[in-house]
Amino acid sequence: MNLQDATLPTPQFDQIKLETLKQQINQAIEDGQTFLQQLKSVAVDFQQQLLILQRIDQLENQMSESWGILSHLNAVMNNQETRELYQSLLPALSEYYTALGQHTVLYQHYQHVHDATEFDQLSPAQQSSINLALRDFQLSGVALEGTNKQRYAEISSRLSQLSSDFSNHVLDATQAFFQVLTEAQLQGLPASSVELLKQYGQQRELDQAVATLDIPSYLAIMTYADDRALREQLYHAYTTRASEQSAQPEFDNSAIMQEILALRHEMASLLGFNNYAEYSLASKMAPDVETVEKFLIELAEHARIPAEKEIAQLKQIAAEDGIDTLQPWDSTYYSEKLKQKLFKLSQEDLKPYFPAPKVIQGLFQIVNRLYGVEIIQRKTPVWHDDVQYFEIEDKGQVLGGFYFDLYARSGKRGGAWMSGFRSRMQTPMGLQKPICYMVGNFTPPIGEQAALLSHDEVNTLFHEFGHGLHHLLTEVDQIAVAGTHGVAWDAVELPSQFMEFWTWDQESLNTLSEHIETKQSLDADLLKALLDARFFQSGMQSLRQIEFALFDLNIHSASPALNTAQIQNTLNDIRSKYSVLPNTASNRFQNSFSHIFAGGYAAGYYSYKWAEVLASDAFDRFEQEGIFNTATGADFRKAILAVGGKDSALEAFINFRGREPKIDALLRHQGWTNHS
């Protein structure tokens, strides 16, 4: 394929040297520190103060450019050299950001601009970015003095190091495990899964299939392997990763979790909060811890009745197979059998209909219909052969660019995510356009054949693309509130969860599907089975997410901070109240819960459920007006995607929906109420 070159300036990934990145990051830190040191007094006029605020934005842009590349490579191409550089720069970076957040004179500049009569003449985006900055100064300890200020800085630095260590342990523990499989152990696995496991073996220079803890391998075995002992072995290896229960106790995250919770609690206390959850919610849409807890418990009550019916069905089908006691390593396997029995549906039957190139093409067509934008693949250097680069255009004008890095491989952090590389902002050289990375860990291509995606993976792709659109379709030129910046964390999942609805629509599925051999779109029987199975085990899945969210909220609400045993007891207690699935005493889920210990979701994991209410309610308007209604799509783009953090999450939602959010649509979209 003859691609045109990228029109936006992109990193030259084929030429990037770690030494150069190191110099650029150190230079960005030094430039920032020098600027802060020279900032002495506040006795300047309004325009000069605005220039100071602009300079802060430019410094932030410079930093996110160089550090953004290194942290991205550390996540997707992790090796000893990259990791060591990343780790070595963390303390200086943390020190700089702490100094920035606690700089009294800089804070006073922001406050003076805010209090000036000319403030009302600034654009809404400028006003929002200044208001958010003032809030963040308070949450960064600007008002602290003496030893308290110093202690806050020490905690910030240590927490950034601990989060990185936690993440590294999970990656290393995941990659340390592999199990050579016999022909007998492969019984029940479909041919495509067997080929995938053989490919994992070839990567280790073995001529046998190999089980790993990478998600495509783990799910294949847990879903299809008839060998119950193999499933048990893999379940144990996966759920004890990075814990004292695993075969590699050197990666145990127990002490790290305990220290993280203690430091977070101390940090919150320094700022006058009762616990870290209160501190976390100070910058979110939800008003307080009690509201969140009540919301989760009420949602759990809605999910409980369907979940109890679902687990009873699961136990019954396992009993037909002679399984008296359903074990955790049985649930995925028998769920698949139950789905086939009830709906004549298997993910494996669906996969040939979802070759990745067709799914991507269909996704782009759907986005074009909704928002009127064109997506064009372009040529630019990338960090791995799997990676593709695209640009998004509106009426011939390039709005931004993005990279797809979709497949699981060694040296890549698990999960799926979108991260912004460059944000939209006005610079001295003109308008800088946004670029982001969208990363998955989907089943990779096998041999020469295109990757075949499960419907779950199609759903994940749409989810991450929703985040990407939020970053790319922003019309805000202030970096602090452009794209996903400045958006309340519990509303940031709205655009991503919203996009998932199109993977359940018949017209969309016709656009997304094309059988790898027959070239037919999803046949009528399979389509009906997929749509009929939409709410399959939705109660159990919701309870699982609520369990994680309540665990996160509880361990961050505790005072004093919990130790390792208390963390486990908290999880056990929540499971006893809300989980219908069996668990083992050795399960150490928390030791690899990167969202809250190495990501941005501490005391914020509830955000997925909170934003699901918003997404469902937003989609409800599309259901009423037509899910490809271009006027409704234009309204969503204008009210939600374009505004970034300029409007509060609630204001943005009301601007789109005409009222505050309601939970009714979520309950219906979960299949828990009759469609009224």
ROVO-417154 format. One record per residue (C-alpha): residue in three letters; x negated, y, z negated. Coordinates in steps of 0.001 Angstrom, whole numbers. Layout:
N
   type        xx        yy        zz
    ALA         X         Y         Z
...
This chain:
676
   type        xx        yy        zz
    MET         0         0         0
    ASN     -1410      3349      1060
    LEU      -730      5726     -1796
    GLN     -1235      9447     -1766
    ASP     -3544     10891     -4416
    ALA     -2090     12252     -7650
    THR     -1124     15911     -7413
    LEU     -1644     16549    -11145
    PRO     -5108     16619    -12739
    THR     -5486     13199    -14395
    PRO     -8320     11680    -16449
    GLN    -10968      9898    -14383
    PHE    -10634      6614    -16258
    ASP    -13152      4914    -13942
    GLN    -15820      7397    -15007
    ILE    -14992      8048    -18669
    LYS    -17918      7357    -20978
    LEU    -17419      7006    -24714
    GLU    -20388      9290    -25353
    THR    -18708     12064    -23328
    LEU    -15433     11573    -25218
    LYS    -17336     11783    -28489
    GLN    -18892     15104    -27432
    GLN    -15515     16492    -26299
    ILE    -13770     15525    -29541
    ASN    -16584     16911    -31678
    GLN    -16477     20111    -29600
    ALA    -12705     20403    -30086
    ILE    -13114     19964    -33860
    GLU    -15957     22491    -33935
    ASP    -13974     25039    -31888
    GLY    -11044     24684    -34271
    GLN    -13195     24971    -37388
    THR    -14995     28047    -36020
    PHE    -11673     29722    -35268
    LEU    -10373     29030    -38780
    GLN    -13579     30314    -40383
    GLN    -13347     33579    -38438
    LEU     -9727     34103    -39449
    LYS    -10241     36388    -42422
    SER     -7420     38848    -42906
    VAL     -3850     39412    -41791
    ALA     -4030     43174    -41191
    VAL     -3318     43056    -37445
    ASP      -319     44068    -35355
    PHE      2426     41762    -34114
    GLN       948     41182    -30630
    GLN     -2455     40276    -32080
    GLN      -781     37841    -34455
    LEU      1032     36227    -31513
    LEU     -2340     35802    -29772
    ILE     -3639     33996    -32865
    LEU      -660     31629    -32759
    GLN     -1271     31065    -29030
    ARG     -4898     30232    -29749
    ILE     -3763     27545    -32226
    ASP     -1633     26011    -29459
    GLN     -4609     26031    -27072
    LEU     -6826     24359    -29689
    GLU     -4152     21709    -30254
    ASN     -3945     21102    -26511
    GLN     -7730     20747    -26249
    MET     -7740     18265    -29126
    SER     -4853     16131    -27877
    GLU     -6543     15853    -24476
    SER     -9825     14317    -25699
    TRP     -8601     12501    -28818
    GLY     -5524     11327    -26901
    ILE     -7680      9429    -24397
    LEU     -9795      7782    -27088
    SER     -6847      6730    -29270
    HIS     -5065      5390    -26172
    LEU     -8079      3315    -25082
    ASN     -8444      2076    -28660
    ALA     -4857       745    -28445
    VAL     -4904      -769    -24934
    MET     -8560     -1741    -24341
    ASN     -9747     -2389    -27879
    ASN    -13355     -3518    -28187
    GLN    -16056     -3085    -30797
    GLU    -17629       -10    -29183
    THR    -14329      1884    -28751
    ARG    -13154       931    -32224
    GLU    -16392      2032    -33884
    LEU    -16254      5430    -32178
    TYR    -12578      5868    -33089
    GLN    -13261      4944    -36726
    SER    -16345      7154    -36945
    LEU    -14439     10257    -35770
    LEU    -11353      9772    -37969
    PRO    -12738     11451    -41124
    ALA    -13784     14662    -39323
    LEU    -10489     14809    -37451
    SER     -8480     14333    -40636
    GLU    -10564     16959    -42421
    TYR     -9933     19453    -39619
    TYR     -6146     18907    -39560
    THR     -5951     19145    -43340
    ALA     -7894     22421    -43261
    LEU     -5561     23682    -40537
    GLY     -2428     22759    -42500
    GLN     -3760     24337    -45687
    HIS     -5240     27513    -44207
    THR     -3683     30288    -46270
    VAL     -4509     33168    -43910
    LEU     -3219     31273    -40856
    TYR       -46     30477    -42786
    GLN       309     34183    -43605
    HIS        14     35038    -39896
    TYR      2908     32701    -39129
    GLN      4903     34129    -42046
    HIS      4243     37742    -40938
    VAL      5375     36984    -37395
    HIS      8466     35273    -38790
    ASP      9286     38231    -41047
    ALA      8616     40942    -38418
    THR     11532     42826    -36848
    GLU     10214     41742    -33400
    PHE     10740     38042    -34292
    ASP     14307     38164    -32923
    GLN     12925     39195    -29506
    LEU     10847     36008    -29184
    SER     12213     33137    -27112
    PRO     14254     30485    -28974
    ALA     11390     28002    -28388
    GLN      8843     30383    -29952
    GLN     11120     30990    -32922
    SER     11640     27253    -33453
    SER      7931     26465    -33209
    ILE      7165     29146    -35835
    ASN      9942     27922    -38164
    LEU      8703     24324    -37863
    ALA      5102     25423    -38426
    LEU      6087     27186    -41669
    ARG      7859     24034    -42872
    ASP      4825     21902    -41958
    PHE      2453     24252    -43780
    GLN      4488     23647    -46939
    LEU      4426     19873    -46366
    SER       657     20040    -45767
    GLY        21     21596    -49174
    VAL      -706     25194    -48154
    ALA       636     26352    -51520
    LEU     -1649     24023    -53490
    GLU     -4648     25482    -55268
    GLY     -8041     24352    -56505
    THR     -8488     20666    -57284
    ASN     -4948     19822    -56118
    LYS     -5679     21222    -52668
    GLN     -8936     19307    -52524
    ARG     -7240     16105    -53687
    TYR     -4563     16456    -50993
    ALA     -7328     16694    -48364
    GLU     -9045     13578    -49759
    ILE     -5750     11656    -49655
    SER     -5058     12704    -46042
    SER     -8483     11548    -44933
    ARG     -8243      8237    -46754
    LEU     -4724      7535    -45427
    SER     -5808      8004    -41808
    GLN     -8635      5529    -42388
    LEU     -6370      2989    -44132
    SER     -3756      3158    -41342
    SER     -6442      2434    -38780
    ASP     -7801      -461    -40875
    PHE     -4282     -1892    -41215
    SER     -3752     -1780    -37445
    ASN     -7165     -3349    -36739
    HIS     -6466     -6189    -39163
    VAL     -3162     -6988    -37440
    LEU     -4811     -6978    -34005
    ASP     -7771     -9085    -35172
    ALA     -5555    -11561    -37037
    THR     -3306    -11916    -33981
    GLN     -6234    -12567    -31670
    ALA     -8112    -14894    -34032
    PHE     -5482    -17601    -33687
    PHE     -5144    -19995    -30784
    GLN     -4034    -23597    -30585
    VAL     -4864    -26013    -27747
    LEU     -1685    -27858    -26757
    THR     -1138    -31429    -25617
    GLU      1306    -32412    -22871
    ALA      3663    -33764    -25555
    GLN      3709    -30374    -27334
    LEU      4803    -28685    -24102
    GLN      8066    -30665    -23965
    GLY     11089    -28391    -23589
    LEU      9093    -25431    -22260
    PRO     10139    -24217    -18811
    ALA      7550    -24419    -16002
    SER      6898    -20645    -16039
    SER      6072    -20727    -19780
    VAL      3779    -23721    -19317
    GLU      1955    -21837    -16535
    LEU      1613    -18792    -18817
    LEU       108    -20923    -21630
    LYS     -2278    -22530    -19138
    GLN     -3293    -19030    -18043
    TYR     -4076    -18208    -21678
    GLY     -6196    -21392    -21723
    GLN     -8087    -20371    -18570
    GLN     -8868    -17000    -20166
    ARG    -10623    -19011    -22900
    GLU    -12364    -21205    -20285
    LEU    -10236    -24231    -21186
    ASP     -8354    -26462    -18767
    GLN     -5454    -26975    -21188
    ALA     -2482    -24869    -22197
    VAL     -3090    -22704    -25252
    ALA      -648    -21160    -27745
    THR     -1539    -17699    -29014
    LEU       253    -15185    -31234
    ASP       726    -12741    -28323
    ILE      4463    -12129    -28078
    PRO      5050    -13779    -24644
    SER      3328    -16983    -25890
    TYR      4868    -16930    -29373
    LEU      8422    -16364    -28105
    ALA      8116    -19041    -25431
    ILE      7193    -21668    -28038
    MET      9692    -20531    -30679
    THR     12472    -20490    -28048
    TYR     11813    -23674    -26071
    ALA      9308    -26058    -27694
    ASP     11043    -29299    -28729
    ASP      8091    -30061    -31032
    ARG      9432    -28829    -34380
    ALA      6050    -29204    -36114
    LEU      4441    -26959    -33466
    ARG      7117    -24327    -34004
    GLU      6534    -24502    -37752
    GLN      2784    -24143    -37294
    LEU      3165    -21089    -35049
    TYR      5808    -19517    -37290
    HIS      3481    -19882    -40277
    ALA       518    -18417    -38361
    TYR      2594    -15479    -37085
    THR      4366    -14576    -40337
    THR      1207    -14802    -42458
    ARG      -931    -12627    -40148
    ALA     -3192    -10222    -42041
    SER     -2282    -11783    -45405
    GLU     -3831    -13956    -48097
    GLN     -1708    -16834    -46779
    SER     -3393    -16930    -43366
    ALA     -6378    -18934    -42152
    GLN     -8322    -15633    -41849
    PRO     -8011    -14002    -45286
    GLU    -10736    -11499    -44295
    PHE     -7965     -9605    -42433
    ASP     -5654     -9471    -45477
    ASN     -3776     -6149    -45602
    SER     -2450     -6571    -49177
    ALA     -4889     -4203    -50879
    ILE     -4529     -1692    -48024
    MET      -723     -1593    -48406
    GLN      -998     -1116    -52142
    GLU     -3475      1753    -51747
    ILE     -1414      3391    -48966
    LEU      1711      3411    -51168
    ALA      -219      4767    -54160
    LEU     -1762      7581    -52105
    ARG      1510      8484    -50409
    HIS      3212      8685    -53790
    GLU       423     10862    -55164
    MET       587     13131    -52112
    ALA      4351     13558    -52484
    SER      3935     14274    -56225
    LEU      1335     16974    -55523
    LEU      3929     18725    -53352
    GLY      6662     18474    -55986
    PHE      8651     15534    -54582
    ASN      9817     12654    -56779
    ASN      8612     10076    -54268
    TYR      7295      9681    -50737
    ALA     10738      8983    -49248
    GLU     11880     12467    -50344
    TYR      8752     13968    -48753
    SER      9369     12036    -45521
    LEU     13014     13120    -45274
    ALA     12131     16795    -45757
    SER     11366     16925    -42018
    LYS     14157     14666    -40766
    MET     17773     15007    -39686
    ALA     19189     12933    -42572
    PRO     19727     15168    -45616
    ASP     18424     12916    -48420
    VAL     17454      9402    -49527
    GLU     20901      8658    -50988
    THR     22620      9463    -47675
    VAL     20289      7136    -45769
    GLU     20677      4307    -48265
    LYS     24473      4653    -48234
    PHE     24471      4698    -44410
    LEU     22385      1497    -44221
    ILE     24442      -349    -46855
    GLU     27735       599    -45139
    LEU     26329      -575    -41802
    ALA     25232     -3837    -43442
    GLU     28806     -4386    -44629
    HIS     30067     -3981    -41057
    ALA     27445     -6488    -39838
    ARG     27913     -9046    -42612
    ILE     31118    -10788    -41416
    PRO     29916    -11306    -37821
    ALA     26478    -12352    -39139
    GLU     27955    -15016    -41433
    LYS     29958    -16456    -38529
    GLU     26834    -16438    -36355
    ILE     24643    -18277    -38884
    ALA     27397    -20868    -39416
    GLN     27439    -21539    -35658
    LEU     23649    -21854    -35666
    LYS     23639    -24324    -38550
    GLN     26341    -26370    -36836
    ILE     24437    -26779    -33556
    ALA     21247    -27644    -35484
    ALA     23197    -30241    -37503
    GLU     24312    -31865    -34239
    ASP     20597    -32413    -33638
    GLY     20139    -34017    -37056
    ILE     18740    -30873    -38744
    ASP     20223    -30830    -42259
    THR     18519    -27611    -43364
    LEU     17972    -24846    -40826
    GLN     14425    -23516    -41192
    PRO     13083    -20166    -39942
    TRP     11206    -21902    -37107
    ASP     14497    -23409    -35928
    SER     16553    -20231    -35571
    THR     15209    -18949    -32211
    TYR     15181    -22476    -30727
    TYR     18777    -23250    -31685
    SER     19930    -19722    -30833
    GLU     18799    -20418    -27278
    LYS     20615    -23789    -27261
    LEU     23741    -22136    -28675
    LYS     23608    -19376    -26065
    GLN     23391    -22005    -23322
    LYS     26288    -23928    -24839
    LEU     28566    -20909    -25355
    PHE     27708    -18873    -22278
    LYS     25762    -21227    -19958
    LEU     23000    -18651    -20246
    SER     19260    -18943    -20656
    GLN     16682    -16148    -20457
    GLU     14761    -18561    -18226
    ASP     17640    -18677    -15707
    LEU     17623    -14875    -15612
    LYS     13883    -14320    -15164
    PRO     13657    -15151    -11415
    TYR     16199    -12348    -10854
    PHE     14031     -9738    -12576
    PRO     10670     -9510    -10775
    ALA      8923     -6480    -12284
    PRO      8534     -4507     -8991
    LYS     12285     -4769     -8322
    VAL     13192     -3842    -11916
    ILE     10914      -787    -11775
    GLN     12363       262     -8408
    GLY     15909      -170     -9812
    LEU     15055      1814    -12955
    PHE     13800      4690    -10784
    GLN     16997      4576     -8655
    ILE     19177      4737    -11783
    VAL     17205      7695    -13157
    ASN     17508      9394     -9759
    ARG     21297      8958     -9818
    LEU     21573     10259    -13382
    TYR     19200     13226    -13258
    GLY     18470     13902     -9591
    VAL     14724     13290     -9927
    GLU     12483     11273     -7573
    ILE      9697      9020     -8880
    ILE      6749      8386     -6579
    GLN      3745      6114     -7120
    ARG       452      7926     -6638
    LYS     -3209      6967     -6637
    THR     -5488      7905     -9530
    PRO     -8174      6086    -11557
    VAL     -6767      3765    -14277
    TRP     -8246      1834    -17236
    HIS     -7117     -1656    -16098
    ASP     -6001     -3296    -12841
    ASP     -2493     -3830    -14281
    VAL     -1898       -83    -14627
    GLN       150      2031    -12207
    TYR       524      5825    -12069
    PHE      3650      7715    -10975
    GLU      4805     11307    -10659
    ILE      8312     12610    -11221
    GLU      9650     15261     -8842
    ASP     12724     17457     -8748
    LYS     13611     18924     -5344
    GLY     10022     18390     -4189
    GLN      8468     20020     -7268
    VAL      6284     17819     -9485
    LEU      7493     17916    -13115
    GLY      5013     15473    -14689
    GLY      3236     12134    -14429
    PHE      3166      8825    -16261
    TYR      1251      5566    -16451
    PHE      2809      2106    -16759
    ASP       681      -489    -18596
    LEU      3285     -3203    -19047
    TYR      1687     -6624    -19602
    ALA       241     -8402    -22626
    ARG     -3504     -9051    -22598
    SER     -6406     -9583    -24944
    GLY     -7651     -6420    -26686
    LYS     -4262     -4701    -26515
    ARG     -2192     -3748    -29533
    GLY      1164     -5575    -29708
    GLY      4559     -3979    -29183
    ALA      5766     -1337    -26757
    TRP      5437      2431    -26979
    MET      5338      5777    -25204
    SER      2633      8253    -26109
    GLY      2214     11722    -24696
    PHE     -1204     12447    -23209
    ARG      -603     16005    -22112
    SER      2323     18241    -23052
    ARG      4062     20922    -21077
    MET      2826     24394    -22011
    GLN      1814     27733    -20590
    THR     -1975     28066    -20477
    PRO     -4293     30858    -19241
    MET     -4523     28816    -15989
    GLY      -744     28614    -15556
    LEU      1868     25985    -16425
    GLN       420     22688    -17634
    LYS      2687     19777    -16716
    PRO      3287     16792    -19009
    ILE      1739     13319    -18599
    CYS      2422     10269    -20754
    TYR      1575      6590    -21159
    MET      4280      3909    -21330
    VAL      2941       637    -22682
    GLY      4500     -2817    -23008
    ASN      3428     -6361    -23827
    PHE      5584     -8154    -21274
    THR      4948    -11610    -19855
    PRO      2135    -11029    -17335
    PRO      2161    -12123    -13686
    ILE      1189    -15778    -13242
    GLY     -1142    -16445    -10342
    GLU      -108    -14487     -7244
    GLN      3555    -14183     -8229
    ALA      4977    -10900     -9543
    ALA      5703    -10778    -13274
    LEU      9193    -12092    -14033
    LEU     10858    -10225    -16894
    SER     13390    -11493    -19388
    HIS     16468     -9329    -19844
    ASP     15073     -8376    -23275
    GLU     11936     -7053    -21540
    VAL     14069     -5121    -19034
    ASN     15839     -3579    -22033
    THR     12488     -2642    -23630
    LEU     11294     -1056    -20374
    PHE     14417      1144    -20265
    HIS     13924      2028    -23952
    GLU     10366      3245    -23447
    PHE     11363      5051    -20257
    GLY     13938      6987    -22278
    HIS     11093      8243    -24479
    GLY      9111      9019    -21324
    LEU     11941     11099    -19833
    HIS     12186     13026    -23117
    HIS      8491     13909    -22749
    LEU      8579     14597    -18996
    LEU     11887     16422    -18408
    THR     11316     19061    -21067
    GLU     11797     22665    -19944
    VAL     10102     24110    -23021
    ASP      6705     25793    -22601
    GLN      5712     25854    -26299
    ILE      3583     22786    -27067
    ALA      4887     22517    -30656
    VAL      8477     21952    -29461
    ALA      7971     20571    -25916
    GLY      9140     17041    -25107
    THR      9316     14905    -28239
    HIS      7303     17444    -30304
    GLY      9280     19028    -33108
    VAL     12201     16612    -32657
    ALA     13395     15196    -35989
    TRP     11955     11690    -36273
    ASP     15345     10106    -36915
    ALA     16685     11589    -33666
    VAL     13660     10855    -31481
    GLU     15050      7371    -30645
    LEU     18246      8877    -29166
    PRO     17039      9132    -25526
    SER     15356      5711    -25668
    GLN     18271      3760    -27159
    PHE     20629      5657    -24870
    MET     18793      4367    -21747
    GLU     19286       749    -22858
    PHE     23014       941    -22056
    TRP     22277       857    -18319
    THR     20792     -2643    -18655
    TRP     24279     -3883    -19611
    ASP     26160     -2344    -16703
    GLN     27231     -4471    -13738
    GLU     26410     -1862    -11093
    SER     23016     -1187    -12686
    LEU     22192     -4901    -12909
    ASN     22894     -5251     -9185
    THR     20353     -2485     -8597
    LEU     17783     -4050    -10939
    SER     17971     -7678     -9853
    GLU     16710     -9611     -6833
    HIS     15934    -13327     -6985
    ILE     12242    -13949     -6356
    GLU     13089    -16505     -3606
    THR     16664    -15990     -2371
    LYS     16481    -12168     -2613
    GLN     20067    -12182     -3971
    SER     21082     -9913     -6851
    LEU     22306    -11552    -10062
    ASP     24991    -14057     -9081
    ALA     28512    -13640    -10422
    ASP     28362    -16511    -12919
    LEU     25044    -15415    -14423
    LEU     26157    -11797    -14526
    LYS     29358    -12770    -16352
    ALA     27376    -14967    -18765
    LEU     24899    -12143    -19492
    LEU     27657     -9612    -20166
    ASP     29693    -12122    -22211
    ALA     26596    -12826    -24320
    ARG     25919     -9140    -24941
    PHE     27059     -9269    -28579
    PHE     25525    -12702    -29225
    GLN     24130    -12619    -32789
    SER     24483     -8821    -32961
    GLY     25425     -9140    -36646
    MET     22285    -11116    -37503
    GLN     20061     -8798    -35464
    SER     21536     -5700    -37113
    LEU     21128     -7155    -40612
    ARG     17473     -7878    -39788
    GLN     16859     -4252    -38778
    ILE     18749     -3008    -41849
    GLU     16633     -5332    -44036
    PHE     13440     -3728    -42635
    ALA     14860      -228    -43064
    LEU     15985      -788    -46669
    PHE     12647     -2410    -47521
    ASP     10810       615    -46092
    LEU     13078      3087    -47915
    ASN     12857      1191    -51214
    ILE      9080       800    -51356
    HIS      8679      4512    -50552
    SER     11343      5584    -53095
    ALA      9740      3692    -55966
    SER      8017      5610    -58735
    PRO      5376      4770    -59759
    ALA      4054      3256    -56517
    LEU      4417      -511    -56183
    ASN      1624     -3065    -56339
    THR      1314     -6033    -53955
    ALA      3499     -8365    -56044
    GLN      6194     -5687    -56427
    ILE      6176     -5036    -52663
    GLN      6879     -8743    -52125
    ASN      9560     -8775    -54838
    THR     11290     -5779    -53239
    LEU     11417     -7575    -49897
    ASN     12664    -10778    -51547
    ASP     15383     -8846    -53384
    ILE     16630     -7100    -50226
    ARG     16588    -10384    -48306
    SER     18631    -12079    -51027
    LYS     21302     -9375    -50620
    TYR     21357     -8848    -46875
    SER     19653    -11626    -44937
    VAL     21615    -14615    -43653
    LEU     18565    -16174    -41972
    PRO     16326    -18547    -43924
    ASN     12829    -17434    -44978
    THR      9776    -19112    -46443
    ALA      7917    -18149    -49594
    SER      4733    -17770    -47515
    ASN      6278    -15198    -45132
    ARG      4248    -11967    -45342
    PHE      6151     -9868    -42820
    GLN      5105     -6684    -44623
    ASN      1395     -7339    -43992
    SER      1860     -6725    -40271
    PHE      4639     -4091    -40503
    SER      2594     -1606    -38477
    HIS      5531       754    -37900
    ILE      5409      1915    -41517
    PHE      1783      1273    -42509
    ALA         2      2263    -39279
    GLY      2653      4183    -37323
    GLY      4843      7203    -37974
    TYR      7816      5380    -39499
    ALA      6990      5462    -43233
    ALA     10310      5985    -45040
    GLY     11685      6488    -41534
    TYR     12353      3019    -40159
    TYR     16061      3715    -40687
    SER     15657      6101    -37719
    TYR     16383      3291    -35268
    LYS     19835      2731    -36757
    TRP     20465      6445    -37374
    ALA     19638      7287    -33753
    GLU     21691      4316    -32538
    VAL     24781      6125    -33819
    LEU     23750      9188    -31769
    ALA     22914      7134    -28659
    SER     26169      5149    -28787
    ASP     28228      8275    -29259
    ALA     26393     10055    -26426
    PHE     26969      7086    -24099
    ASP     30643      7060    -25087
    ARG     31018     10316    -23129
    PHE     29506      8634    -20050
    GLU     31946      5736    -20466
    GLN     34811      8209    -20396
    GLU     33512     10310    -17497
    GLY     31689      7670    -15426
    ILE     28297      6210    -16290
    PHE     26777      7586    -13088
    ASN     28633     10894    -13313
    THR     26039     13409    -12111
    ALA     27638     16318    -14006
    THR     27491     14339    -17277
    GLY     23896     13320    -16468
    ALA     23021     16967    -15845
    ASP     24604     17912    -19191
    PHE     22589     15237    -21037
    ARG     19393     16351    -19347
    LYS     20085     19991    -20206
    ALA     21333     19510    -23797
    ILE     19058     16659    -24992
    LEU     16088     15941    -22696
    ALA     15203     19505    -21681
    VAL     15233     21176    -25092
    GLY     12573     19200    -27020
    GLY     12456     20517    -30572
    LYS     13718     23975    -29575
    ASP     17205     23087    -30852
    SER     17724     21057    -34009
    ALA     18759     17449    -33374
    LEU     22284     18158    -34591
    GLU     22615     21326    -32476
    ALA     21401     19445    -29392
    PHE     23874     16624    -30004
    ILE     26800     19011    -30548
    ASN     25833     20910    -27384
    PHE     26185     17650    -25440
    ARG     29129     16035    -27221
    GLY     31079     19103    -28347
    ARG     31273     17796    -31925
    GLU     29260     16073    -34658
    PRO     28355     12369    -34191
    LYS     30764      9569    -35173
    ILE     29965      5917    -35923
    ASP     32958      4451    -34011
    ALA     31137      3967    -30694
    LEU     28255      2127    -32373
    LEU     30617      -356    -34021
    ARG     32284      -948    -30652
    HIS     28949     -1294    -28816
    GLN     27925     -3926    -31379
    GLY     31113     -5864    -30644
    TRP     32391     -5403    -34196
    THR     35678     -3691    -33354
    ASN     38242     -4144    -30664
    HIS     37891     -1732    -27759
    SER     40586       802    -28478
